Amino acid sequence: MTWQGLWIGMLWVVLVGFAAMSVVVSFLGARDIKKMLARLAEQASDPDADD
């Protein structure tokens, strides 16, 4: 294995890892935002909330 092959392999590992993390963070973040908006709507419709 040459140095060039090692670095190309590392580049692919990092790119695939970054792509996977981007997908996971996007889906989990969208889920969290959806929960947050539902909670805010629930609090806005509750007249007894003093927060």
C-alpha positions in Angstrom: 0.0 0.0 0.0 1.3 3.4 -0.9 0.9 6.6 0.9 -1.4 7.9 -1.9 -3.6 4.8 -1.5 -3.7 5.2 2.3 -4.8 8.9 2.0 -7.4 8.1 -0.7 -8.8 5.4 1.5 -8.9 7.8 4.5 -10.6 10.4 2.4 -13.4 7.9 1.4 -13.8 6.8 5.1 -14.2 10.4 6.2 -16.5 11.4 3.4 -18.8 8.4 4.0 -18.8 9.0 7.7 -19.6 12.7 7.2 -22.5 11.8 4.8 -23.9 9.3 7.3 -23.7 11.7 10.2 -25.3 14.4 8.1 -28.3 12.2 7.3 -28.7 11.1 10.9 -28.5 14.7 12.3 -30.9 16.0 9.6 -33.6 13.4 10.5 -33.2 13.6 14.2 -33.1 17.4 14.1 -36.3 17.5 12.0 -37.9 15.2 14.6 -36.9 17.4 17.5 -38.1 20.6 15.7 -41.5 18.9 15.1 -41.7 18.0 18.8 -40.8 21.5 19.8 -43.4 23.1 17.5 -46.1 20.7 18.8 -45.1 21.6 22.4 -45.2 25.3 21.7 -48.6 25.0 20.0 -49.9 23.1 23.0 -48.6 25.7 25.4 -50.1 28.5 23.3 -53.6 26.9 23.3 -53.5 26.3 27.1 -55.0 29.4 28.8 -53.8 28.3 32.3 -50.2 28.3 31.4 -48.4 31.1 33.3 -44.9 30.3 31.9 
